[in-house]
Amino acid sequence: MTESATLQSAGVRDEAFAILARLGVPERALAGAGLAASSPITGEVITHVGATSPAQASVAIGRAASAFNSWRSVPAPRRGEFVRLLAEELRTAKDDLGLLVTLETGKILSEGRGEVQEMIDICDFAVGLSRQLYGRTIATERANHRMMETWHPLGVCGVISAFNFPVAVWSWNAALAFVCGDPVVWKPSEKTPLTALATQALLERAAHRFGDVPAGLFELLIGDRELGEILVDDRRVAVVSATGSTAMGRAVGPRLAARFARAILELGGNNAAIVARSADLDLAVRAIAFAAMGTAGQRCTTLRRLFVHDSVYDRLVPRLKQVYASAKVGDPRLADTLIGPLIDARAFDGMQRALAEVRDAGGVVHGGNRIDGIGGDRAFYVCPVLCEMPDQVGPVLRETFAPILYVMRYRELDEAIRLHNAVGAGLSSCIFTLDMREAERFLSTTGSDCGIANVNIGPSGAEIGGAFGGEKETGGGREAGSDAWKAYMRRATNTINFGTELPLAQGVRFDV
């Protein structure tokens, strides 16, 4: 029996149920009716999950608000201990949770495990951060005074996550929020409820070991868009981190602003790479391949636009065509698979509409066809597609969540940078060059307008040590490393007078 046949005979459903049992997900969470939990590997429904009602959601937010009152008073290093225990549980469960990510999203095995490693990494980062929530001492113009800033827990943190990173994005927010003193209410994508239930079970284990976690510190809302709207509109939720489309952000942003809540918006990306005349083409080919085809093109940091200098175009593009033709598409549980399925039929239809527009615009399409014989009629496996475009028009100007790479020629770096920046999104970007001047120009204020700008690596695969997020229609929020923790806390400026006089700032006199 072949490896593929063995995996098919094992059944996605049986694998998923075995993992859920090992991770401690209670059977009562898997209902006979409710929200369908499916796998893009075969298109089959694995089980149904009990959905959260609007009334239950409000009660859950209330529990989180009550938890804030006690959790904020726990010393930050002690809060970090809870996150350290969560990291231990994640390390133990890495293979199981990683495989569950594969089953529910269609990511290849190494990407599924890599997503759990991101969770572990951000927990490690947050544990160290729990002893580094630093304020500043500020120079004051008044004698016998001291001025400083302090940071305090903000309140309930709402997290709305997307299917493509079903657990990592939650962890970026939750690990920081927990050490900052905030409870977390999580509304995962309705396409990936099982990984959320598994993560919740691991949280319960960590909480049991910690010993005095307040009820409501971590809440889970399973359901559709209505639950996300409840989270956005509830005044007890101080900050909402929402990951999704730009259209979603346009709906969420004003509603949060209307009640003066904080927003961390991680929205669309139409990421580009520039391949300069001096580029190391061997390196560029490898980087482009992963960035454009990895996760079946379903990352917010996926490479979607490629500007190639006219002098190297005819050497680079034929090599890319060969790589695209040879990359194995198939069951993501197989060790040699590089590209798994699209998440569902809607994603496939969106891809085909974009390719029709490419042809109408005069583009040449290489690949993009659906592959039969893998997973069954309800699964959508596609060949990655490379589109040679005469100009940046039509679908090139927007994000299509599929493995489509638009390739265009350029002659001058100024032209490439102008085209690079001429889209609404501003998430991630890169340039391949061995010319120091070109590299520095790309990273300068007149270069890339994105939140992430790289040199000689692709736009995809960010590390948690750097703040993640973008500009323009990507939303402007930041998650994970650097000083992103400040979004989960409130700042207070404090002035202390330890003298006997009362001098006023700016020389103001008010004698009474």
N, C-alpha and C positions, 0 to 999 in steps of 0.2 A: 504493500500500500504506500502511495506517495505521501510526502509530508502534507501536501495540500489536501488530499483526500482524508488524511487522519484528522486534520484540523476541522474540515467540514463535518466529518462524522461526529466529532466531539460536540459540536453545536455551540453556537454563541450563547444561547440561553442557559445551557448547563454550566458553561464556564462562568458566566456572570453570577448565577445563583451561588455557585461554590465560593466565589470571591466574596460576595456580600455576606455569606455566612461566616467565613473566616474573619472578616473584618468586624463582625459584631453588629451588623445592621439587623434590627429586630424584624421578625416576620410580619408583624402588624403594619410595618411601613409599606409593605408590598401588597397592595390591595387587588381585589378581583376586578375593580373598575376604577376609573379616575384618569389621571394623566398617563398616556402611553409612553413607555420608555423603550425606544427602538435602537437597533444597531445598524449603522450604514454599511457594515460589512456584508450583511445579507438582506437588509431592509426589513427584517423580521421584528415583531414586537417581542421584547424580552419579558416584560411584565407591565403591570399598571401600578402607579404610585398614588397613594392618597393625596389629594390636592388640599391645599390650605384655603379655607374660606376667608372672605374679607373680614368677618368678625374674628376669626382665629388670628388673622394677621394683626389686627389692632391689639388683641390681647398680648401677642408675642412682642410687639413694639413696647407695650406697657411693661412687660417683664424686663425688657432690656433697659428701659428708662429707670426702673427700680434698681436694677443691677448697677447702673452707673453711680448711684448714690453711695454704694459701698466700695465698688471697685476703684473709684477715683482716689479713695483714701488709703488704698494698699500701696506701700512704697514701690516705686518703679522697679527696683531690682527684684523685688518679690514677684511683681507681675511678669518680669522677664523669666522667672523660674517656671511659670506656667507654660510660656512659649518654648522653653527648653525641653520640657516634658513632651510637648506636642511634637517637637522635632524628633525626639527619640521614637515616638510612636510611628511617625512617618518613615523613619529609617527602617524600622522593623517591617512595615507594610509596603515598602517601596515597590517590590515586584508585583504584588497583588493590585495595589492601587494603580500602578502604571499600566498593567494589563487591562484593568477596568476602563481606564482612559482610552486605550486602544479600541476596546469593544464598543464603547459608546460614541466615540468621535471618528474612528477610522484611522487615527494616527498610527504610524509604524511603531514597532515595539520600542526602539531607542528613543523616539520622541515622547512616547507615553511615560517611560521611566524618567526621561529628562524633565518632563513637567513636574513630576514628584520631587526630583532633585531641586528644582527651583523653589518648591515649597520648603524643603529642608534648608536651602541656602538663605532664604529670607528670614526663616526662624533664627538661624545662627546670627544673621545680621542684627535682628531685633533684640536678641538677648544681650549682645554687646551694647546696643543702643540704650537699653534700659538703665545703664549707668552713665549715659552721656547726653541726657536731655538738657543741654547747657543753655543758660542765659548769658547775658553780657553785663559787665560793669561799664557804665557809660560816664564819660567825663562830664562834669557839671560846672557851670559858671558860678555857682553859689558856694561861698565858704561854709565849711562844716556841714556839708550835705553829701549824700551818696545817692547816685542814681543807678538803677539796674533794671534788667528785664527778667521776668520769670515766665515759665510756661506751665500751663495747667491743662488737665484733661478737658476735652471739648464737649463730649456727650455721645449719644448713640450714633454709630456709624452704619449707614446703609450701604450694602454692596450689591450691585446688579451686574452679573457676569454673563459672558457670551459662551457659545458652545465650543468655540475653537480652542480655548484654554479654560476648561471647565473648573479646574481647581487651582491652578497657579495664580491667576489674577485675584481670586478670592484671598489667597494667602498673602500676596503683596500688600493688600489692604489690612487684612485681619491681624497679621503678626505685628505690624506697626501700631495699629489701633489698640490692640491688647496692652502692649507695653506703655503706650501713651495714656492709658486709663479709660479707654472707651469700650463699651460693649459693641457687638457687631450683629446686625440683622442682615441675612444673606438671601437674596432672591436669585437663584441660578437660572440659566437658560432652561426653558421647558424641554429643550432637546437633550439635556444631559442631567436628569435628576438623580441617577444612580450614583454617579461620582460624588455628588453633593451629600447624599445620604451616607456614603462610606466615609467621607471626611468628617461628617457630624459624629459618626460612631467613634472615630479616632479622637475627636475632641472630648467626647465623654470619657474615654479611657484616660486621657491626660488630666482631665478635671478630677477624676476619681483618685488618681495618684497625688494630685496637688492638695486636695483635701478640703479647701474652703472657698471654692469658686461659687460666686453668687448665682442663683438661678436667673437665667435670662442673659448671661454674659455672651452666649452665642445662640442665636435663633435662626431657624431655617424656614423660608416660605417657599413652598412648592406650588407652582402654578403658572398662569399665563401673564400677559401684559398688565392685567388689572391689579395684580399684586405689586408689580413695580410701581404703578401709579400711586397706590396707597402709600408705599414707602417714600415716594418723592413728596407727597403732599402732607404727610404727617408732621406736625410741628414739633413732635418729640424727637425727631431725627435731625441731628445737628449738621451732619455732613453726609452726602451721598456720592459714592464713587460708582459711576455707570460706564460700562464698556459695551460698545455696540456701534451701530451705524451713525453717520452724521445726521440722518433724519431723526433718529431716536434722540440724539443730543439736542436737536432744535426743539423737540417737545419737552425734554427734561429740564434744560437750562432755564428757560423763562419761569417755569413753575417753581423751581428752587429759588430763583432770584426774587420772585413775588413774595416769598416769606423770609427772605434774607438768610437762607440756608447756604452752606458752602457746597460747591460742586467740584468734583474731580471727574472730568469727562475725558474718556479715552475712546475716540471715535475713529472714523475711517482713515485709511492710508492709501495713497496712490504713489508708492515709493519708486524712486528712480536711481539708476546708476549711470555714471559717465565713464566710458572706457577711453582714456586719452591715448594720444599717439605713442607715448613712452610706456604704456602699461605692460606689466608682466602678464601675457595672455594665458599662460598655463594656470596661474593663480586666479585670474579673472574667470576663466571657464568654470573652475571648481566652485568658486564663490557664487557665481550667477546661477549655477545649476541648483544648489541647495536653496538659495534665496527665492528663486522663481518657482521651483517644483515642490519643495518641501511642504508637508502638510496639505498636499494637493492644492497649493495656492490659497489656502484658507487661513492665513495669518494676517493680522493687521499690518505686519511689517514685511509681507511678501513683496518681492521685487516685481513690479508690473511694467515699468518703462525702462528701456535701455537705450542710451545715446552713445553711439560708437563713432569714433573719429573716422573720417572718410579714408584715411591712409591704412587703417587696420581692419576695416569692415569686412573686406573680402577674405581676410584670414580668420577672423573670429567667428563670423556667423556660420560658415560651413561646419566648423567644429561644434558649435552649439547645436546645429541640426543633428549631427551624429549623436551627441549626448542625449538629446531629446528622443531620438529614435530608439536608443538602447536602454534608457532608464526603465526598470521593471515596474509595471503597474500591476497590483494584485492584492491578495489577502494580506493585510498589514501584519498579521501574526507570523507570516513567513519571514525567515531571517534575511533573505535576499531582496525582499520588496523594498522599493524606495518611495513609491507613491501609492497611497491607499485610495479609498473611494471619496467622492464628494458626500457631503452630509445628507443630502436628500434630493428629490426630484426638482424642487424649486431651485436649488443651486445649479443643477444641470440645465434647466430651462433658461436661467439667467445667462449662463455661459454661452448657450447656443444663440441667444438673441444678440449678445455682444459680437460673436463671430460673424453673424449675418451683417451687422453694421460695418464690421471690418471690410468685408467683401464689397459692400456698397460704397465704401470710401476709397476703394482702389487698393486695399491691402492684400498681401499674399499670405495665405494661411497654411501653416505646416503642422498637421496634427489636429487634435481637438475632437476626434471621433469617439463615440462611446464603444467600450470594449464588451462584447457579449461573452457569456460563458463563465463569468466570475460572479459568485455571490447570488445569482438569481435575478429575476425580472425586477425586483424592487430595490436592487442595489445599483449604484451609478458610478462605474469606473470609467475614466476617460483618459485618453492620451494627452499628455501636456502639450500645449500649443504655442508655437512661436509665430508671431505675426510680423512680417516686414511691412512697415507703414511708410507711405510717401510723406506724411506729415503728422503732427500731433493734433488729431481731429477725432470727433465722434466718441467712441467708447474709450479712447486713450485718455480722455480728460476726466474719467471717473473710475471708481473702484468697482471691479467685478470680482466677487469672491470665488475665484477658480484659477487653475494653473495656466493663465494667459500671460505671455510676455510680448510686449509691443517693442519692436526694434526700429530705431531711426538713425540716420546718418547726421553728423554735424561736421563743421569745418573749423570753427573758432570756439574757444572756451566760453567767451562771452555769450555766444549763441546757445551753447549747451546749458549754461546756467540759467539763461532767460527761459528756455523751454522747461527746464527742470522745475523752476519756481512758478510756472504759469498754470498751476492747478489749484483747486480749492484746499486739498489736504496738505498737511505739513508734518508728517510723522517722522519717517526715516529716510536716509539718503546715503549715498557713497560715491566715491570716485576711485578709479584705478589709474594710478599714475606713479612714475618714478621721478617726476619733476617736482622738486620741493616748492617751487613757486606756484605751480598748479594746485598742489595739495593745500598749501597755506591759503591760497585765494578761495578755495572751496570752503574752508572752515572759517573764513573771515566774515565780517558783517555784510560784505557784498557777494557772498557765496550762497551756499545752501540756506534756505529759510526754514529748515525743519528742526524739530526738537532733538533729533539724533542725526549726526553727520559723521561718517566714517571714511577712512582712507585705507584702501587695499584690503578691506573686508566688506562683505555684503551688508545690506541694511537689516538683515534678520538675525535673531539669536542674541538679544541683549542680555547682559549680566545684571544681577540684582544690585550690584554695588553702585551703579549709576542710576540716576532718576530717569524713569521711563515716561515718555509722553511726547506730545507734539504741539504744533502751533496751528493757527488759522482754523480751518474746519475740522481739525483733529481734536479741538476742544481746549487745549492749553493746560490740561491737568498734568500732574506728575505723580507717579507711584514708585514704590520700591526704594532704592538707595538714596545716597546724597542727603539732602535736607528735606526730603519729601515728608518726613515725620511731622513737620510743622503744620501740615494741612489737617492733622488730627488733634491739634491742640490749640488753645487760645493763649495769646501773648498779653502780659500785663507789664506796663512800665511803672516802676516803683521809685519814689523819691523819699529819702529819709533825712530828716533834719536832726542832727545830733548836737546842735549848738543852742545858744540862747537868743540869737537874733532871728528875724524873719525877713531876709532879703527876698525880693520878688525878681523873677526872671525878666530879662530885657531892660533892667533898670527902672521898672515901673515903681512909682511911689504911691502909697495909699495910707497916709497917716491918720489915725483915728485916736 
